[in-house]
Amino acid sequence: MKLKLSIILPLSGLTVLFFVWLLANPAWVGEFFRLMQMAAGLTLAVVWGMLFWKWKRPSTSSSLPTLDDLYALTPYEFENYTAELFRRKGYDVTMRGGSGDMGVDLLLTKEDGQRAIVQCKRYRHTISPDIVRELFGTLVHERVTHGFLVTTADISKNARKWAKNKPLTLIDGTLLLEIITALDKKA
């Protein structure tokens, strides 16, 4: 953090004046301790005042992310965030995302040994049926029992229609925020 010269010069001047005053005053020790007591009292009053103000004011911020917050994550961060959500739901999660992931960002394992895959898509544009078909092909290739598509985007009606009656769960941005909110309430 850069300090501005307009702050450093007056602060330096006050510091020099303070030390000159200490050295020039024969009763400087007593004065110094009274000054320190007043400074400590004033500091405590300001800190308690700030805490009271923060406690009394209505809270307008939420710790829950928005879709824009999720989209602002890097793809790797989004995969990690999604992995944590599945862990909170009781899954054992193995990260596989990155180049050469063969379409699997997360590998999930339940207590009973059943495995599922997750494809994370941090997108703004609507998810097409092609992506859902690709996920289904990966599910078959990986020989797992279920596939999840987790995205920040909307999912087209045709994509949802294609996934119907298949072992796929499609989680769009709106549903993802609902899941995050529900998990936050449980915590």
N, C-alpha and C positions, 0 to 999 in steps of 0.2 A: 504494500500500500504506500503510495507516495504522499508525503506530507507537503502541504502548500507552504510557500515561503511566508505568506500572509499570516499563517498560524505560528510558524516557528520563530519568527523575529519577535513578536510581542511576548511569547512564552519565554523565550531566552532572556529578554529584558526584565521580565518579572522575576525570573529565577535569580539573575544577577542582583537586582534590587533586594530581594529577600535575603540573600547571603551577606550583602553589604550591611543591611540592617542588623542581622544577627551578630556580625563581628563588631559593629559600632556601638551596640547597646550593651552597657555593662551588666544589665540584669537580663541578658538574653536567654539564659537557661529557663528561668521561670516563665518569661514571655513565650518562649518556644513551646513549652508544655501546655500553656493555656491555649495557644493557637492550635496546637494539635488536638486538644480536647474539643474545641469548637468545630474544627474541621471534621472530626470523627462524628460528632453529634449531628452536624449538618448532613453528612454523607448518609448516616443511618436514617434520618428523616426523609431524605430524597428517595432512598431505596424502598423504604416502607410505603411512601406515597405512590411510587410507581407500581409496586405490587398491588396495592389497594385499587388503583385506577384500572389495572389490567383485570383484576378479579371482578370489578363492578361493571365494566363495559360489556355490552352484549357481544358474543362471539359471532363474527361474520365469516371467519375462515373455517374451512373443513380440511381434515387431514386426508380425506378421500380424494383420489385423483379424478380428473375430468378426462373425457376422450382426448382433448388437446394435450393434457399432461402425458397420457399414455402414448400418443403419437409422437411426442417430443423425445421419447426414449429412443435409444439406438435399437436396432433389431436384437442385438445380444441382450441389452437391458430388458427389452420387452419379453424375451424368452425366459430370462431369470425371474422376472416379476410373475409371469404365468406359472413357472415352476413352483414358486412359493405359494401361489393360490392352490395348486393341486396338492402340495404338501399339507396345507392347512385343511384340505378335504380328506386327508388320511392316506394319500398315495405315497409310495416310494418313487422318487423321481430321479431319472438319469438324464443328464443333459447330453444331447447329441447334435445340436445345431451347429451351423457353420458350413464351410465348403465341404462337400463330400458327405453330407448328412443323409443322403438318399431319401430326402423328403420327410425325415423325422427330426423334429426339433427336441421333443421330449419323449422319453420312454417311461410309461407308468406301469407300476406293478402293484396289485392289490395284495392284501394279506393272504388271500387264497391262491396266489400265484398267477392269476389272470393278468395278462398284459394288454396295454393299450398304447396308442401313439397319439402325439399331439403335433399339429402343424400350426405354428404361430405366424400370423400375417398382420403386420403393423402397416395397414393400408388405409388410404382415404377413399379410393375408388371402390365401387361395388364388386363383391366377390361373384365371379361367374361360375357356371356349372363346370367349366374345365378344371378349376382348382379343386372342386369337390370330387370330380372323377379321379383326378391325380391322387388325392388323399385316399380314396377307396382302393386304387391300385396299389398304393404303398401298404395299406392295411393287409391286403391279400399277400403281397410279397413278404412282408414281415411276419406273417402268420400270427397276428394278434387278434383279440376278440372285439376290439372297439377302436374307433378313431375319433379324435376331437379336432375341430377346426376352431381356433380362437383368433378373433380378429378385432381390430378397432373400427372396421368398416361395416357397411350394410352387406347383407347377403341377398342376392337376387332371388326372385320367386322361382325362377327356373332351376337355380341351384338347390333351393330347398325342396322343390318337387323331385329332382333327381335323387336327392339323399333320402327321401321318404322310404320307410321300410328297410333301410340298410343300417348296419351297426355304426352309425355316425351321429355325432352330436355337433351341431353347428352353433357356435356362440359368437353372435355379432357384438358390436360395440355397446349397444344398449343393454343386452343381457349380461355382458361382461361387467358393466357398472353395477347392475343389480346383484350379481354374485359377490362383487367386492364389498358392497354395502352390507349384504347378509353376513358375510364372513367377519366384517368389522363389528357388527352387533353381537356376534358370538364371542368375540375376543374380550 
